[in-house]
């Protein structure tokens, strides 16, 4: 049960005990965002997000991140229009330290002038990165068009010009005004006791901060729209990025629950109306979804879509028709019941992690003024009727006041005049009937999911059973939250592909849930929603898998649906053709994601013959030739029950899991093929380098070396090496980002495989900094190879790895994924049960030895994508 109290200085504390994992989350919600800035402060709220971790009166630059990481924690922050949030997730044994670090940062930041100058450069790199991202550009156009007066029209991050104008005095003025106890909410969740937390909070956050609260900033009020607003502009993109939007009220308005549910029915999930009609029936878009954005001040209801250039006008027309129908025809009782259950289920899924609970509490207390607002919101959702939704749609989804924005590729035939004609036609024309929806095959009116935790003990032992078919079943009971996760894994993926069928793993896994002999694609989508869950296939470098997560009360029917999709996908011609077209469009638009392009180019450079060289999406020529027959043959050969590893984790009963597993997976099909023979590729004999010229604001570079296999004993030492370099306290971040302001994003990582993977460093930087960045990366790699790592630095890296591993395994889905893949790869339960022991045992000598083994510039591969 959540508690709330206020310190004498005005700081509000919200807290909920959670003992499912030995982890605690601390979040400070500062009730100031970019919408509270004066014109000369554009981007200042976001700059504070960067500066608060750069040093305090007690801790020097870099010390905060190192301190958190050395205690196995994660630290980060985000800025929105309405608030700035600082958060730490840390093992509960170090909770007092985590809270002290967060309190020190928020209360006593030093804003060193030299650090400020360096961080301004980093933010300018972040601005360039956002300029290279089509979704960010499209969003910026939407908000700058929808809001004419209100500060929501301006980018949260500011502009390069505004950010470069900031002085230490300007930063301190903002800090002293807004970072004061009465303007803060401290949200805490995790493995703590109330009495100890109260004592810590008094010591760390109590007393007079010497910064009296001056009250909130008065924001200009956005006038009600009086007409349609349109902004279409040509852009260097491969597909059209479009928004059709409408002004709606703020978060605490009585219509907000209805608008949230409307958005879900209109365009969230495979069973939503826009997905079924615009994407699947008419094949007009690559992606479409709807959202109701309800911040502190009035927001937006938006349908956003990406479409091939030739489809832009028709896609907008069909999207408008779906929204127009919602104004006139009440949604079905079945649709509404499913949407209500999904809204409430979201709250259950959020309870899987301590940071999810802390975020929910912080959001309600800081944005809505009370924790009780959550209960009122769900009560309002439960009380909604079809007429409530129709009435809300009628009030707000008005085409005469719509906002339409679009980034248009060359050759897109869509003009403002056309657009007005399309919307006028929809407004005047006969209203289309709602998209047909089959009655769902589960009874409506099941009880709503409740937020209460299951009354179970802690996690069980891991149960493993080998079925007569050869299938391996792994079960772990985790009763903390009424949810369960499943993961079915098979060896395969990219490693089993050839240039002729490259992309088959991705297409096959996308089609697993698109039809079986007993369920059509639409049935499956509706049932997934009815079970308040999610399900989808995934193709990797070494495996293919199907994952599912559902509410426990739907265990048996959800398991049966999962098994049907896994064993009996029918790969209908129409569904395969649709998914193939979407994949081909994704291949065509790769240039819109330059960092992903850099990794594809790196793989082609590192590997010349091995399947790892190929992109997981495939190439146009190979994907065009993939047919339902080829998918069926591949499925029969490589996804037989005899080759299966299935893990089930969560609030389940072991005997029920095993009974269903034996029923579905106990007998092989008899068509399983042996794994293909894959030649291990010799490492490069000399340095390799490739460049792809792309006109973007940033250059993206990946420098790497041959790495480890999944079962190599030295892979843990390589992970430790990567962690010494990576993370906010790591050498690359400190030297190249913090000290030299070369990048917003720089990281290293070790990717293992059945065959040798790679160890690599990635960086996105300005084109004029590429040579200096590469020299800087090379210097840090040489240093870690040639010099012993100090024990303190080694301990930080090991503790950070162990801590983030535990934090990452809070969700059932994460635990199910690790158990399934490790068992599938023949690693057994070792990684799950003994990962921390393996990492803790790594020595400085082993890290240096692995650095000498891996970091060899004569066997390196370098890929650069940029101007």
Protein Blocks (a to p, Z undefined) as FASTA:
>chain_A
ZZddddfkopacdddddfkbccdddddddfbdfklpcfklgoklmmmmmmmmnocfkbcg
hklmmmmmmnopacdddddfkbccddddddfklmmmmmmmmmmmmmmcgkiaklmmmmmm
mmmmmmmmmmmpmklmmmmmmmmmmpmkbmklpcfklpfklmmmpcfklmmmmmmmmmcf
klpccddedjddfklmmmmmmmmmgcjehiacebjaddddddddfbdcddddddddfbdc
dddddddddfklmklmmmmmmmmmmmgcjkbmklmmmmmmnopafbdcddddddfbdcdd
dddddddfklmmmmmmmmmmmmmmmmmmccdfklmmmmmmmmmmmmmmmmmpmklmmmmm
mmmmmmnopaklmmmmmmmmmmpcfklmmmmmmmmmcfklcccdddddehiacdfklmmm
mmmmmmmmccdddddddddfbdehiacddfbdcdbdddddddddddfkopacdddddfkb
ccdddddddeedjllpcfklgojlmmmmmmmmnocfkbcfklmmmmmmmnopaddddddf
kbccddddddfklmmmmmmmmmmmmmmcgkiaklmmmmmmmmmmmmmmmmmmmmlmmmmm
mmmmmpmkbmklpcfkbpfklmmmpcfklmmmmmmmmmcfklpccddedjddfklmmmmm
mmmmmpcehlaccddddddddddfbdcddddddddfbdcdddddddddfklmklmmmmmm
mmmmgojkbmklmmmmmmnopafbdcddddddfbdcdddddddddfklmmmmmmmmmmmm
mmmmmpccdfklmmmmmmmmmmmmmmmmmpmklmmmmmmmmmmnonajmlmmmmmmmmmm
pcfklmmmmmmmmmccklcccddddZZ
